[in-house]
Amino acid sequence: MFNNKKALQALKTIVIVILIALFIRTFVVQAFDIPSGSMQPTLLPGDYILVSKFIYGIRIPFVNIRMFSYKEPKRGDVIVFIYPKDPSKDFIKRVIGVQGETVQIIEGKIYINNMPIPDPWGYFDKRESPGFIETVENFGPVVVPDRSLFVMGDNRNDSEDSRFWGFVPPGDVLGKAFVIYFSWNGKAENPAGKVRWSRIGELIR
């Protein structure tokens, strides 16, 4: 009888821990890893990041409704969202345009409402894709619809983003990336150099 009580108590504890972990993952913070170079140099393949899931309000899964929203995504935020072309995938990009703004790219320079904006995040590397660069260095103009976001990867000529598949509904935004908690360079030949120690704890700006 005593063993049964202990087993039941242990089971209750495990269930509570699992529920708390699920609550935190769903509504508070979630870990993601970076599989590609579309956000270089801000984020590198092998970076592991934490995403705040409540900063834009509490998102109710499956119905894409956000409650207690006190802050909207703004230009410069690095966000994780549901990929519009495949809801089973999550993407990470940077917000460039918000609803009502006209976005245009002219020779690699971003214009919002016909005015050039500071862009300390992105870069075009013509050496990487000389043919592709012509299609991404000039874009638009497009007007961001109501309740939508225009997003781009920081690695501008190696990023599939709003220039190709359109806009992101705020209801599909999972959260804002805020810190790198681990970084692994799988291509490093020296095992001692596989962990990028200098990136651990780096805030995502």
Secondary structure, DSSP 8 states (H G I E B T S, - for coil): -HHHHHHHHHHHHHHHHHHHHHHIIIIIEEEEE--SSTTTTTS-TTEEEEEESSTT-EEETTTTEEES------TT-EEEEE-TT-TT-EEEEEEEEETT-EEEEETTEEEETTEE---SS-B--TTT-TTTHHHHSSEEEEE--TT-EEEE-SBGGG--SHHHH--B-GGGEEEEEEEEEEEB-TT-SSGGGSB-GGGTT-B--
